[in-house]
Amino acid sequence: HLEAAYAQLARDAQAPGLHVACSATFAMRWLVPQLAVFYRSHPHIRIRLSMTSAREMRHEGADLIIAWDLSTYGEADRHRAIELAPVHFG
């Protein structure tokens, strides 16, 4: 059983993956609850989630960063950003 489990883990590690970095609040309140839906549609893709502060996100080596404030990002990063929804604070 141990050898079979190890072989399965090794196969799973070879699957394509996506490293997502975002704030802990966003991850817990929205992203993690949505992962079940994602995994049903894409069971072969592994998600690695880094929950970190906005200042540390750029240094996580993530494939995708979900951030609400781009003011601390360089021009090239802001140019590549995709707006997901308007955000207003008051």
Beta strands, then each sheet from edge to edge (+ up, - down):
strand 1: 17-22
strand 2: 46-51
strand 3: 64-65
sheet 1: 2+ 1+ 3+
end
